[in-house]
Amino acid sequence: MSGHSKWNNIKRKKGAADAQRGAVFTKLGREIQVAVKQGGPDPENNSRLKDVITKAKASNMPNDNIMRSIKKASGANDTDNFEEIIYEGYGPGGIAVMVRTLTDNRNRTAGDIRHLFDKFGGNMGTTGCVSFQFEEKGSLIISREDFPDLDEEAVMMDALEAGAEDFAAEEDSFEINTSPEDYITVREQLEKQKYEFADVSIGPVPTVWARLDEEEMVDKMEKMIDRMEELDDVQEVFHNWEQD
């Protein structure tokens, strides 16, 4: 997993988010609302909501904001109606890209995503054009900065004994991957052992990685990802770009 750490990508987003915290909280609030509508307001009985709350707390979203979003989605007067749509395409140099959105206007969102693919030398494709290059995995990330005293071997053994498929010790994080079926079991087992996570999710992980050797392509790819992540409707951008 070295060279394309998910935590490096998350930290990059979080660093940019410091100056745009309001926009980040709005996206998290939207994610919370969708989770509540799908599975109810109790995070102990709604694993998706529990995951989003973990992300919100890692992004320093105040508890008042979290509870307000849960309460809003639980109310009879909430008329927001967001749907999840994943757009697929190729970035500069043929990098496979999947963009997960929550939108109340699919025409607007599709137009915005298509424009950014075109602007930076890529192209938006049809559903399924790149998803075959990814597989669904559960992901649990522990920040070494938050827990500097954790022993790498102990964390690895605990993760594997809990049922994890893969463990990677990066410079600044421990990254644990699971099958989608075992994700909740592994997370709950590690939580019982008092582990705390900086990020938790189930999502697409590349089966094959690709590199960009030309500086111009690297610059375009970075800018395309940044611009996509700035869109209000975009929740996450997945890709198979192996970064140094």
Wavefront OBJ file of the C-alpha trace (Angstrom):
o trace
v 0.000 0.000 0.000
v 3.060 2.234 0.350
v 3.195 5.037 -2.201
v -0.562 5.440 -2.426
v -1.638 5.741 1.210
v -5.289 6.597 1.599
v -4.444 8.556 4.737
v -2.099 10.802 2.741
v -5.015 11.688 0.477
v -7.314 12.301 3.446
v -4.744 14.517 5.172
v -4.302 16.513 1.994
v -8.054 17.126 1.906
v -8.179 17.950 5.591
v -5.300 20.408 5.224
v -7.126 22.225 2.472
v -10.292 22.020 4.525
v -8.939 24.185 7.330
v -9.632 27.251 5.210
v -12.935 25.818 3.983
v -14.297 24.221 7.122
v -17.849 25.446 6.533
v -18.010 23.700 3.167
v -16.665 20.473 4.685
v -19.257 20.583 7.471
v -22.009 21.109 4.884
v -20.913 17.963 3.002
v -20.717 15.952 6.209
v -24.146 17.225 7.221
v -25.550 16.065 3.896
v -23.932 12.649 4.411
v -25.442 12.414 7.899
v -28.910 13.291 6.593
v -28.760 10.598 3.909
v -27.533 8.028 6.433
v -30.352 8.866 8.852
v -32.996 8.583 6.146
v -31.629 5.203 5.075
v -31.124 3.614 8.480
v -32.575 5.760 11.248
v -31.090 8.221 13.777
v -29.413 5.746 16.165
v -25.750 5.181 15.182
v -25.613 1.947 17.185
v -28.220 0.498 14.828
v -27.070 2.351 11.704
v -23.514 1.505 10.682
v -23.402 4.070 7.888
v -24.381 6.846 10.282
v -21.801 5.620 12.782
v -19.098 5.824 10.109
v -20.097 9.339 9.068
v -20.077 10.532 12.678
v -16.543 9.136 13.039
v -15.461 11.108 9.963
v -17.219 14.229 11.226
v -15.450 14.080 14.573
v -12.092 13.483 12.858
v -12.764 16.688 10.877
v -13.521 18.545 14.138
v -17.183 19.019 13.287
v -18.888 20.229 16.514
v -21.293 17.818 18.202
v -24.034 20.464 17.945
v -23.705 20.416 14.157
v -23.808 16.618 14.082
v -26.924 16.457 16.263
v -28.592 19.223 14.252
v -28.126 17.262 11.026
v -29.495 14.086 12.633
v -32.494 15.948 14.027
v -33.193 17.662 10.706
v -33.192 14.382 8.783
v -35.449 12.785 11.399
v -38.061 15.541 11.151
v -41.213 15.323 9.116
v -40.544 18.742 7.584
v -37.220 17.813 6.004
v -37.743 18.151 2.263
v -34.114 17.632 1.197
v -33.899 14.692 -1.181
v -30.345 13.715 -2.081
v -29.472 10.699 -4.201
v -26.114 9.005 -4.420
v -24.645 8.849 -7.922
v -21.177 7.615 -8.881
v -19.647 9.029 -12.047
v -16.811 7.232 -13.805
v -14.190 8.328 -16.253
v -10.537 8.693 -17.158
v -8.254 11.441 -15.923
v -5.029 12.675 -17.511
v -2.858 9.814 -18.741
v -5.745 7.360 -18.545
v -5.996 7.304 -14.737
v -9.231 5.571 -13.660
v -11.475 7.905 -11.636
v -14.721 7.335 -9.718
v -16.566 10.319 -8.225
v -19.139 9.686 -5.491
v -21.766 12.419 -5.236
v -24.852 13.239 -3.207
v -27.051 15.473 -5.303
v -30.529 16.930 -5.545
v -30.006 17.805 -9.215
v -28.322 15.112 -11.299
v -28.214 17.243 -14.453
v -26.259 19.986 -12.679
v -23.884 17.522 -11.071
v -23.253 15.525 -14.258
v -22.511 18.745 -16.128
v -20.062 19.938 -13.478
v -18.214 16.605 -13.353
v -18.063 16.298 -17.147
v -16.691 19.847 -17.433
v -13.812 19.091 -15.043
v -12.919 15.826 -16.783
v -12.759 17.729 -20.098
v -10.942 20.751 -18.667
v -7.993 18.730 -17.416
v -7.556 16.373 -20.347
v -9.733 13.471 -19.233
v -13.172 12.289 -20.234
v -16.270 11.127 -18.394
v -17.449 7.682 -19.395
v -20.458 5.488 -18.874
v -21.299 3.493 -15.754
v -18.932 0.542 -15.496
v -16.188 1.949 -17.709
v -13.600 1.956 -14.883
v -15.317 0.327 -11.891
v -14.025 -3.098 -12.994
v -10.564 -1.819 -11.972
v -11.723 -1.433 -8.345
v -13.108 -3.749 -5.669
v -15.163 -2.893 -2.602
v -13.159 -2.986 0.621
v -13.682 -1.873 4.163
v -11.069 0.618 5.317
v -10.071 1.491 8.897
v -7.345 4.072 9.451
v -5.498 4.843 12.682
v -3.408 8.017 12.755
v 0.049 7.511 14.269
v 0.116 11.187 15.139
v -2.928 10.728 17.370
v -1.588 7.517 18.959
v 2.229 7.607 18.799
v 2.712 4.882 21.402
v 0.907 2.122 19.491
v 3.081 -0.885 18.704
v 2.971 -1.822 15.017
v 3.162 -5.577 15.549
v 0.458 -5.495 18.232
v -1.906 -3.494 16.019
v -1.293 -5.855 13.105
v -1.974 -8.946 15.194
v -5.139 -7.435 16.684
v -6.386 -6.462 13.210
v -5.711 -9.866 11.646
v -7.186 -11.733 14.606
v -10.308 -9.579 14.292
v -10.676 -10.761 10.691
v -8.908 -8.111 8.612
v -7.687 -9.102 5.140
v -4.730 -6.754 4.947
v -2.637 -4.490 7.180
v -0.176 -1.782 6.161
v 2.038 0.318 8.417
v 2.591 3.617 6.673
v 4.856 6.399 7.913
v 1.984 8.274 9.532
v -0.830 5.719 9.765
v -1.922 2.134 10.162
v -4.291 1.125 7.372
v -6.519 -1.914 7.796
v -8.538 -3.406 4.933
v -11.417 -5.855 5.244
v -13.934 -7.549 3.022
v -17.268 -5.678 2.921
v -18.890 -8.606 4.741
v -16.392 -8.527 7.649
v -16.065 -4.745 7.893
v -18.518 -4.160 10.762
v -17.266 -7.175 12.732
v -13.626 -6.069 12.454
v -14.418 -2.462 13.332
v -16.500 -3.407 16.362
v -13.915 -5.907 17.592
v -11.136 -3.316 17.413
v -13.338 -0.687 19.055
v -13.848 -3.102 21.965
v -10.060 -3.129 22.276
v -10.174 0.681 22.587
v -8.818 1.484 19.126
v -9.962 4.832 17.704
v -10.061 5.554 13.991
v -9.257 8.669 12.004
v -11.342 7.442 9.069
v -13.682 4.517 8.412
v -15.506 3.586 5.215
v -16.485 0.975 2.684
v -15.566 1.946 -0.834
v -13.719 1.127 -4.039
v -10.025 0.225 -3.796
v -7.971 -0.145 -7.012
v -6.857 -3.616 -8.041
v -4.251 -2.118 -10.386
v -2.364 1.137 -9.877
v -1.034 3.497 -12.568
v 1.720 6.091 -12.548
v 2.083 9.474 -14.217
v 5.650 10.261 -15.230
v 5.128 13.605 -16.944
v 5.070 16.657 -14.671
v 2.329 18.255 -16.770
v 0.076 15.213 -16.309
v 0.737 15.153 -12.566
v -0.190 18.827 -12.313
v -3.419 18.310 -14.284
v -4.400 15.295 -12.209
v -3.829 17.127 -8.919
v -5.843 20.110 -10.092
v -8.684 17.947 -11.412
v -9.018 16.096 -8.099
v -8.881 19.342 -6.124
v -11.513 21.014 -8.284
v -13.805 17.987 -8.097
v -13.505 17.829 -4.312
v -14.422 21.518 -4.120
v -17.818 20.854 -5.740
v -20.652 20.915 -3.205
v -22.169 17.719 -4.600
v -18.949 15.665 -4.472
v -18.323 13.553 -1.385
v -15.300 11.501 -2.465
v -13.007 11.023 -5.440
v -11.452 7.572 -5.922
v -8.660 6.874 -8.403
v -5.888 4.407 -9.176
v -3.099 6.979 -9.426
v -0.003 5.787 -7.579
v 1.583 8.886 -6.118
v 5.152 9.266 -4.851
l 1 2 3 4 5 6 7 8 9 10 11 12 13 14 15 16 17 18 19 20 21 22 23 24 25 26 27 28 29 30 31 32 33 34 35 36 37 38 39 40 41 42 43 44 45 46 47 48 49 50 51 52 53 54 55 56 57 58 59 60 61 62 63 64 65 66 67 68 69 70 71 72 73 74 75 76 77 78 79 80 81 82 83 84 85 86 87 88 89 90 91 92 93 94 95 96 97 98 99 100 101 102 103 104 105 106 107 108 109 110 111 112 113 114 115 116 117 118 119 120 121 122 123 124 125 126 127 128 129 130 131 132 133 134 135 136 137 138 139 140 141 142 143 144 145 146 147 148 149 150 151 152 153 154 155 156 157 158 159 160 161 162 163 164 165 166 167 168 169 170 171 172 173 174 175 176 177 178 179 180 181 182 183 184 185 186 187 188 189 190 191 192 193 194 195 196 197 198 199 200 201 202 203 204 205 206 207 208 209 210 211 212 213 214 215 216 217 218 219 220 221 222 223 224 225 226 227 228 229 230 231 232 233 234 235 236 237 238 239 240 241 242 243 244
